Amino acid sequence: MTSIMSFPERGNYGNNKWRGNTSGFVIKEIIEHFKPKLFVDVCEGSGTSRDVCKELKIDYVGLDLYKGQDFTKDYILKQLPRQADVCFSHFPYHDMIKYSGEVYGDIPLNGDTSRCDTPEEFIAKSQVALMNQREATKSGGIYATLIGDQRGGSLGKGNFRSYQSDFIQMMPKEELLSVTIKLQHNCLSDNRQYFGSFIPIMHEYLLLWKKSEKSIFAISFDIAKDIQKQVATTWRNAIRIIMMKLGKAPLDVIYQEVEKVASNLVANNPNWKAKIRQQLQKHHTNVGRGVWAVAA
């Protein structure tokens, strides 16, 4: 594996009619470099990773929203036989290609990151998803995502967003292992003619992190102030991360976990317990007296 990857052909992996799927050779590069015993793809799509793992005889688990698994609310680790050696994702980039209700199924689904109304909503859901991947990965293992940039569309004419920059900023800096450029081939836009100052996007980024021994709940916000701002930038994200892990818990336990994950938010709000209750009422499910469950 090198810092630039280029695969003009996608190989005989998955279904090439599934828009936006990546080359099987990218997955093959990851596996041959890191040699995982268990490879997990949380956005399996048409099964590209599954086919590569079958060829290489690697244990594999494939999850996806269309199969009923939502990485923005379902704790990935609970769906695995053990923590992954490599946990990979290639989820939809905001609204560039809409999946639920179009590529598959008849109705849009809440957990579909291609159905976000704004880039900010996409980034918030992506942070939860990446933290979820991290929790599903063993210490010393690799969690990774393939992400591109976006120009125009819902961003507004001429506007540009580099999502890889957002992703790097919101994850632990000391765990970032590599940023690899993946050149894009055979895109629908390849045959278009562009004029003026427009610069077409011809690449994606493979972001690779190596998980440290610290759990997300043990990361020291005092030592890593940048991480403190990014791991729990909002009450909603902090509580979502906690509820995904707990599944269901009484208020006192939720309070304890919030203090660990979002100490900065707690320190700056004397009414932080009331704020937590407010967020639970808005975004989660009350299943008993003082007991809350992750939102359905």
Buried (B, 14 or more C-beta within 10 A) or exposed (E): BEEEBEBEEBBEBBEBEBBBBBBBBBBBBBBEBBEBEBBBBBBBBBBBBBBBBEBBEBBBBBBBBBEEBBBBBBBBBEBBEEBBBBBBBBBBBBBBEBBBBBBBEEEEBEBBBBBBEEBEEBBBBBBBBBBBBBBBBBEEBBBBBBBBBBBEEBBEEEEEBBBBEBBBBBBBEEBBBBEBBBEBEEEEEEEEEEEEEEEEBEBBBBBBBBBBEBEBEEBEBEEBEEBBEBBBBEBBBBBBBBBBBBEBBEBEBBBEBBBBBBBBBBEEBEEBBEBBBEBBEEBBBEEEEEBBBBBE
